[in-house]
Amino acid sequence: MAFETSFDALRSIQMQERHTPALVRLEDDFYPRYVAWLTELESQVKKQFSLEGVQTLENARRALSDLFELRKQKLFFKALKDFRKGAVSSSGLSGQEKELYTGLITLLSQYQLVLAPGTDSSQGDVMVEVLSDIPAFVGFDAQTYGPLKAGQHARLPRKQADFLSRKGILKVIQ
């Protein structure tokens, strides 16, 4: 699905981001498309100077920078909240934000292991039956698991399996 790349569209997303507590859903290639658009706009201004063109360029740069800062702050809080809840999801994030989000979850997992050593895989792996589809996720041990399909059997660390079992997503069978 293509999205509009314009100052009005950027400003609309910026305003939505400012006025909602959750992250606004962005396309995977949002930032590269807007950077390319700004580069093109800058090129047009250099070829044919106009005060209106310069103002649009500067306003767009400011709006994109503001949007980036707002989303970065919300992304940090989302990663912390999701990690605490054990519900890791990067849907609605741009490609670059997904990388940051996954990195934050991994860092939080590693930090937890430092503060509470021996609470992850020291209890061993268990066999589980997946009850509903699970996208790829970063476990408590900072390892990536999945994606797992309903009906599939897999081995997971006991702590992760117990957590997902309590959520009704899988069943421990061994």
Secondary structure, DSSP 8 states (H G I E B T S, - for coil): -----SHHHHHHHHHHHHH-SS-----TTHHHHHHHHHHHHHHHHHHS--HHHHHHHHHHHHHHHHHHHHHHHHHHHHHHHHHHHT----TT--HHHHHHHHHHHHHHHHHHHHHSTTSSGGG-EEEEEESS-B--EE-TTS-EE--B-TT-EEEEEHHHHHHHHHTTSEEE--
